Amino acid sequence: FAYCEDLKSIDFGKTLEVVKGNDSYFGKPGAFQGCKSLEKLFFPASFRFMSSGAFYDCDSLISIKVDETNQRYDSREDCNAVISKGTNALILGCSTTVIPESVTEIEDTAFGHCNGLTEMTLHEGITIVGTQVFRNCKGLKSAAVLGPVKDLGCAFYGCKALETVTFGAGIKKMDEDMFDTSPALKAIYVPAKKASYYKKRLNENVHGLIVELEPVKNTK
């Protein structure tokens, strides 16, 4: 079904088990890659596996649901995403995804090539993030990664419209050239007294964009 641009919704029936992703080695697209009119997905109870890239460039995707009786995955709290019950990892999101507080991991390319995504916050409870999680999200303008992520890799590679990013205090590792493909970038917000910490992890060409946020005052 790759590049079926008139396809708007998919109900996989009751027997679907696997959705195949893209195969860059052999140049094969994901099963539904490039279905630009696709708006809705419903995964049945039988669904058990999906490889990355299956829904690349599905720009109109706004609804993702999983059957409530599925033993492996859910779309808890109407979050418009596919989440692993066993690991609390989000494996597929879209432009309307709201990440539940119970999620602790975002799998590699979960939002990759999601061109309809304009903003996203990864909350403080998320500690594992796929190193290409927002790869080629060409409409993404604002993002926040607030938790102590172990390795952010090149998460924002190809995000050409990205204007602002907010980082928490404890991101341990990231590719120094992460923002080399983000010409619209205006500011990288970091916690107070953490500018030098992030300058050590990013290329010099973005050091002038790093802005320390004022510490939150305790009003009690």
C-alpha positions in Angstrom: 0.0 0.0 0.0 3.0 2.3 0.0 2.3 5.7 -1.7 -1.4 5.1 -1.9 -2.1 8.8 -1.6 -5.9 8.5 -1.5 -6.0 6.0 1.4 -7.7 7.7 4.4 -8.3 5.0 7.0 -7.3 1.4 7.8 -9.0 -1.2 9.8 -6.7 -4.2 9.8 -9.5 -6.7 10.6 -9.1 -9.4 13.3 -6.1 -11.4 12.2 -3.3 -8.9 11.5 -0.1 -9.8 13.4 2.8 -7.9 11.7 3.2 -4.6 9.9 6.5 -4.4 8.0 8.7 -1.3 8.0 11.0 0.1 5.3 14.1 -1.8 4.2 16.8 0.8 3.3 19.3 -1.8 2.3 17.1 -3.1 -0.5 15.3 0.2 -1.1 11.9 -1.1 -0.2 9.4 1.4 1.4 7.4 0.7 4.6 4.0 -1.0 4.1 2.1 2.2 4.3 4.9 4.7 3.7 3.9 7.8 1.8 0.1 7.4 2.3 -0.3 11.1 2.7 -4.1 11.2 3.1 -4.1 8.5 5.8 -5.9 9.8 8.9 -6.9 6.8 11.0 -5.4 3.5 12.1 -7.0 0.8 14.2 -4.8 -2.2 15.3 -6.7 -5.4 16.3 -6.2 -7.7 19.3 -4.0 -10.0 17.1 -1.4 -7.3 16.3 2.0 -8.2 17.8 4.8 -6.5 15.9 5.7 -3.5 13.8 9.1 -2.6 12.4 10.3 1.0 12.0 9.3 3.0 8.9 5.9 1.4 8.3 4.1 4.7 8.4 6.8 7.2 7.3 5.5 10.3 5.5 1.9 9.7 6.5 1.4 13.5 7.0 -2.3 13.5 7.7 -2.3 10.8 10.4 -4.3 12.1 13.5 -5.9 9.0 15.0 -4.2 5.8 16.3 -6.1 3.2 18.3 -5.4 -0.3 19.6 -8.0 -2.8 20.4 -8.5 -2.9 24.2 -8.1 -6.7 24.3 -4.7 -6.6 22.7 -2.2 -8.4 25.1 0.9 -6.5 23.9 0.0 -3.0 23.0 -2.5 -0.2 23.9 -3.4 3.4 23.2 -4.0 4.3 26.8 -5.7 7.6 27.8 -6.7 8.1 24.1 -3.2 9.2 23.4 -3.2 8.5 19.7 -0.2 6.3 19.8 0.8 2.6 20.1 2.4 1.8 23.5 4.0 -1.5 24.7 2.3 -2.8 27.8 5.4 -4.7 28.9 7.9 -1.9 28.6 5.8 1.3 28.6 7.6 2.2 25.3 5.8 4.3 22.7 6.5 2.7 19.3 4.3 4.8 17.0 3.0 8.3 17.3 1.4 11.0 15.1 0.8 14.8 15.1 -1.9 14.6 17.8 -0.2 12.2 20.2 -0.2 13.2 23.8 2.4 11.1 25.7 0.9 9.6 28.9 2.9 10.0 32.1 3.3 6.3 32.3 5.5 6.2 29.2 9.2 5.9 30.0 10.7 5.2 26.6 10.2 6.4 23.0 11.4 3.9 20.4 13.7 4.8 17.5 11.8 6.7 14.7 8.5 6.6 16.7 7.8 10.0 15.2 10.3 9.8 12.3 9.1 11.4 9.0 5.9 12.7 10.8 5.7 15.9 8.8 2.4 16.9 10.4 4.0 17.1 13.8 4.6 20.8 14.8 5.4 20.5 18.5 6.2 17.8 21.1 7.2 17.5 24.7 8.9 14.4 26.1 8.1 14.6 29.8 10.6 14.2 32.7 9.7 10.5 33.2 11.1 9.5 29.8 14.7 8.3 30.2 15.2 6.3 27.0 14.7 8.0 23.6 15.5 6.4 20.2 18.4 8.2 18.6 16.4 9.2 15.5 13.1 9.8 17.1 12.2 13.0 15.2 14.3 12.3 12.1 13.0 14.3 9.1 10.0 15.7 10.9 10.0 18.6 8.5 7.1 20.5 10.1 8.4 20.3 13.7 8.9 23.8 15.1 9.2 23.4 18.9 10.3 20.4 21.0 11.2 19.7 24.6 13.2 16.8 26.1 12.9 17.2 29.8 14.0 13.9 31.3 17.5 12.5 32.1 17.8 10.8 28.7 20.9 8.6 28.4 21.6 9.2 24.7 19.6 11.5 22.4 21.8 10.7 19.4 20.8 12.7 16.3 17.1 12.9 17.3 16.5 16.1 15.4 18.3 15.3 12.2 16.5 16.7 9.2 14.1 18.9 11.2 14.4 21.9 8.9 11.6 24.0 10.4 12.8 23.6 14.0 13.0 26.9 15.8 13.2 26.2 19.5 14.3 23.2 21.7 14.2 22.9 25.5 16.4 20.5 27.3 16.3 19.2 30.9 19.2 19.1 33.2 20.4 15.6 32.7 20.8 14.5 29.1 24.0 12.6 29.2 24.9 12.2 25.5 23.9 13.6 22.1 25.5 13.9 18.6 27.3 17.2 18.5 26.0 17.9 15.0 22.4 17.2 15.9 21.3 20.7 14.7 23.4 21.0 11.5 20.3 20.3 9.4 18.1 22.8 11.3 18.7 26.2 9.7 15.6 27.9 11.3 16.9 27.2 14.8 16.6 30.3 17.0 17.1 29.1 20.6 18.2 26.1 22.7 16.8 26.6 26.2 18.6 24.8 29.0 18.3 25.0 32.8 20.1 27.7 34.8 23.8 27.1 35.1 23.8 24.4 32.5 25.0 26.3 29.4 28.6 25.1 29.7 27.3 21.5 30.1 25.5 21.6 26.8 28.2 23.6 25.0 30.5 20.6 25.6 28.0 18.4 23.9 27.1 20.5 20.8 29.0 22.1 18.0 30.3 25.6 18.3 28.1 26.9 15.6 25.0 26.7 17.9 26.7 27.9 21.2 25.3 31.4 20.6 21.8 30.0 20.6 22.0 28.4 24.0 19.9 30.3 26.5 19.8 29.5 30.3 16.3 29.6 31.8 15.6 31.4 35.0 15.4 28.9 38.0 11.8 28.2 39.2 11.2 30.2 42.3 9.6 28.5 45.3 6.5 30.6 46.2 5.8 28.8 49.4 
